[in-house]
């Protein structure tokens, strides 16, 4: 498969249509309510796959005058629609399963039906795992959501296959509806998680794990002139990472020198996360209270000896104030 996210999502959408046909045939052959629920979820896969394809295509478009931050947020909308559809499918499955529980009926051609749905499970798992890994690599919420949905579809299909095998050997027809209800609940949980993550993105909720990763990386590669870093924030729109913060540099630096330090920070982040990173760094001049925290050697204007090197972490870099020492305690300038 090509690593282009738009092409992968297009292939996922076409694959969903192909697998839906397999499941519909299996349902028509067997009359199993459990297989029907699996087919119903595949309809959601088709709709979500097609919309996800469109959203990734739109997210890949360059910025324009009306969208100065790009089109990446459409991925969160796509994931929200997918999560909603998954949840609706789970509710419909439960309703249909309860009806089937009250009126169990004899299943037909279970052997053929089992082979068909087992085949879809294998294909879904392979493609879903690939989509999740590619989504993480490209920081694509839509692709990762599609991949997780496909893998959840795999797990539910496996459960359905196990249930049908039990019915095949025990004759307990009521298991058909029970298996469908159990996996409908799993589908509801998946829908909730996808919906929750998409709403977090729409509301610009902080990605604390990513923020901590960036801070740790910058701290490990910091330069002496980076005296302090604070008010660091990160927002992800599609595959574009927007990062802004305040960097303290020596007050006596020329504009060119200060810009060189800012450019070094930008290059450092881009080197790790790729060119789809936008940095907005505000430069602050150092102040006398910065001297005990400054690691620059042979500084001719130093007001106090060096005492303490700040180890930047998520707790002290997120605050919107410079760091300083009060006695032996690290605190912030207010």
Helices and strands as residue ranges (DSSP letters): H 5-30, H 33-59, H 74-102, H 110-138, H 141-170, H 174-202, H 208-220, E 228-237, E 240-249, H 255-273, E 277-285, G 288-293, H 314-317, E 323-326, E 329-332
